[in-house]
């Protein structure tokens, strides 16, 4: 006699598959990352921002008014 498969067995296998699945959000995040990494102007701006942070050239913004006052 062969072993029977229960609904719980199927459910557990589906949960294992779900853990390995790529979601739409994962794919969108990957596309966004590739677009950023592929844009030389964006990458240069990020490098400059990193240098500013390293050198302490930052200002804490705690409100929209703070941000607008910088414009």
Secondary structure as GFF3:
##gff-version 3
##sequence-region A 1 71
A	DSSP	alpha_helix	7	20	.	.	.	ID=ss1
A	DSSP	alpha_helix	24	38	.	.	.	ID=ss2
A	DSSP	alpha_helix	40	54	.	.	.	ID=ss3
A	DSSP	alpha_helix	64	69	.	.	.	ID=ss4
###
